[in-house]
Amino acid sequence: MKQSRRKHGAAFKAKVALATLRGDQTVSELASRFEIHPTLIHNWKKQLSESAPELFSSGHSKRTQSALKAGQG
C-alpha cells in the first residue's frame, strides 16, 4: 500500500525553522521530535533566513495593512 506524502502548513514550517535558529537542539534531534527528514529542516531554515529581510521592509507592511482593510470591508 502506497503511503501518501504529508503536507506541512506554513505555521508548522515556521515553528520548525525557528526552533532550528534557537540552536538549543541539533537538526537530528529536531527531526526526531517533529518526525520529519533533516533535509526539510535545512530547507525551511534557509527559506526563513532568505525571506526574513522582506518581513521588515516598508513595502511589506503597507501591503499587509491594505489586505487587512480589504478583508474587513
TADAMO-V847245 format. One record per residue. RES is the residue in one letter. PHI is phi as a letter, one per 30 degrees, with the letter a starting at -180 (NA if undefined). BURIAL is + if it has 24 or more other ideal C-beta (glycine too) atoms within 12 Angstrom, else -. Layout:
# TADAMO-V847245
RES;PHI;BURIAL  RES;PHI;BURIAL
This chain:
# TADAMO-V847245
M;NA;-  K;d;-  Q;d;-  S;d;-  R;d;-  R;d;-  K;c;-  H;c;-  G;d;-  A;d;-  A;d;-  F;d;-  K;d;+  A;d;-  K;d;-  V;d;+  A;d;+  L;d;-  A;d;+  T;d;+  L;d;-  R;d;-  G;i;-  D;d;-  Q;b;-  T;d;-  V;d;+  S;d;-  E;d;-  L;d;+  A;d;-  S;d;-  R;d;-  F;c;+  E;h;-  I;b;+  H;d;-  P;e;-  T;d;-  L;d;+  I;d;+  H;d;-  N;d;-  W;d;+  K;d;+  K;d;-  Q;d;-  L;d;+  S;d;-  E;d;-  S;c;-  A;e;-  P;e;-  E;d;-  L;d;-  F;c;-  S;d;-  S;d;-  G;d;-  H;d;-  S;d;-  K;d;-  R;d;-  T;d;-  Q;d;-  S;d;-  A;d;-  L;d;-  K;d;-  A;d;-  G;d;-  Q;d;-  G;d;-
